[in-house]
Amino acid sequence: MSIYVFLFFLLSLSTAQDDCTSTSKCSDDGPPIRFPFRLKNQHLSHCGYPGFDLSCSPNNTTTVLDLPNSVKVLVTHIDYKSRLIHIKDPNGCFPQQLQNLKLSSTPFNFPDSIIDVMDDVVDDFGLFSCPPSTKMEGWESGPNYQEKSYRVTCLRGGDGRDVYFQGNDSIDDRPELISCRKMYNVWSVPYEVFDETADLQLQWLRPDCGKCETDGKFCRHMSNSTSEEILCFGNLNPPKKGHDLEIAGVTLGSFLLLVILIAMYWFHRQEKIKRKDCLKIEMFLEDYRALKPARYSYDDIKKITNQFKDKIGQGGYGTVYRGQLSNDVHVAVKILNNIKGNGEEFINEVGIIGTIHHVNVVRFVGYCADGFRRALIYEFLPNDSLEKFASSDHKKRSLGWKKLLEIAMGIAKGIEYLHQGCDQQILHFDIKPHNILLDENLNPKITDFGLAKLCSKEQSVVSMTTARGTIGYIAPEVFSRNFGNISYKADIYSFGMLLLEMVGGKKNFDVMVNSTNKIYFPEWIYNHLDSGEELRIHIQDEGDAKIAKKLAIVGLWCIQWYPVDRPSMHIVIQMLEGDGDTLIKPPNPFASTNSTLATGQSSGRPINNELEVIVESE
């Protein structure tokens, strides 16, 4: 709603510029231009009357009125009350344009012809070109009203001949004209038009804005009226400078007020959403209270973390700090971002991890839901995450391959417990090295259940509206249902990618190559196993080589393109516990790299996979 108010405000401002109350000038000393006149290219068409269009000269020093037949005159003054415009010729010789002057098709005429068309002052004239020797008494003495004759000095020809005008009704009285040549006639003009020094005027009858001008108001046609009715409106007197500043201040103040109101509405809406989330969480915690979890206030959280002094991690949903409870128990406190999500991640963590207990799942200690502030408290695991060991050859060698196998077994058992050991099946959807923490004995513990989903053990298909997980570990069917339905097999795929990362490392593989061709690392592993070649990673003895090969084969089984081809976690544990020599080589998940989804076959490698670790192929 606030957006509509803002748009209406802007529309009002634009309309204010379109109400025909602006007065323009071509120059500082030029006549003010307003209705019924309109300055071309500045005023809108409805702000002027037909035939009253004015324009500025190219250098913006004079005001020009265009009349029919290319007659142009300069406007020096406009008397809106008397409906008179004062004009002069651009070249200082108005008679030179008289031959083309036709005022009948314009709203203007000479004032005398309007007052009394029968008056002798307005007449028809003829112009004569006479030799310099022509002498006519009275012609040189200036305008002669009685004889209606005058020499037009500005029309003197290059041959030295003089030009005279003479009323047509008295030609016979001037025998001197016998030696002259008649040029052309001029119809219905006052004799003053032949005097270069005269102040020429044009007058209009309609529209009559005299009353509006007298009252100090603007003038325009009445809206939706076909007659010539005039509407007086506004204030014609220009406001003082201080008043201009006052108007500008009011406009700016109104705009700022509107911005403040929009901001207040936005913050109010955000607070309303947060309160709704808080109510949802409190209703959940009311049902959860029977399990007697530890609930802490935000002040308790600040004391536990020593005012958030020791930061140990940063994730998409919050920041993790190291803390200490009153009984000297060290904990990890994750402060959730209150600007992301709608409380679902908090409810997932508390509702899922708070009800399960397994040696390979991180232990949940308590939580904080204090207004908009939310925090989760876990046991503190001193050896950080598996990611730091899996991505470093040096740290991986310090662990040893036997310990890596034990860690893989622990993770597999933790996932199996989530899938089968709880009252409801728990699908984690974010299995990756970063979410596997190691305790003081390097035992793995699964953490971060913010994206997890609960479903019945009998439910084989999970409904999801959007993909969830971390790019590089997400199963293909989570991106596209063309690969199959979403189920617990999505966690199997993520676990398989984790195993392959444990085998080869995340970025660096000490592989001797003779070619610069690049290949996707899981595919590189499969090709070496398929050809019976060694993996050529850091191996100290034959037993370590068997472990590495076993982890690689199990990982390749887990990342089969279609969920139906992947083993359950129970089978995975059996493969990890068994003799690696008896493991059956998995089908090649990369055999159909050139296939399309239209054929129902895989495209050969994961979508948007940032863990497409590239090595150089032989």
Protein Blocks (a to p, Z undefined) as FASTA:
>chain_A
ZZmmmmmmmmmmmmmmmnopaccdfbfklccdddfbdcehkbcfklpcehiaccddfkop
accdddehhiacddfbdcfknopacdddfklpaklmmmmpcfklpcbdcfklmmommbmk
bccdddddddfklccehklnopcfklopacdfklccfkopacddddfklmmmmmklmmpc
cfbdcehiafklmpmkbccddddfbdcfklmmmnopacdddehiabfcdcdehjfbacdf
klmmmmmmmmmmmmmmmmmmmmmmmmmmmmmmmmmmmmmmmmmmmmmmmnopacddfklm
mmmnooolaccbdcfkbccdddddfkopacddddddfkgcjhjmmmmmmmmmmmgccfkb
ccdfbdcdehjbccddddddfklpfklmmmpmklmmmnopmlmmmmmmmmmmmmmmmmmm
pmbdcdfklacfklpccdfkopacdehjllgccddfklmbdcdfbdcdjehiacfklmpm
kloccdfklmmmmmmmmmmmmmnojmbccdddfbfbdcdfklmmmmmmmnopafkiacfb
fklmmmmmmmmmmmmmmmgfblklpccfklmmmmmmmcfklpccdddfklmmmbcfklop
aehiaehiaklccdddZZ
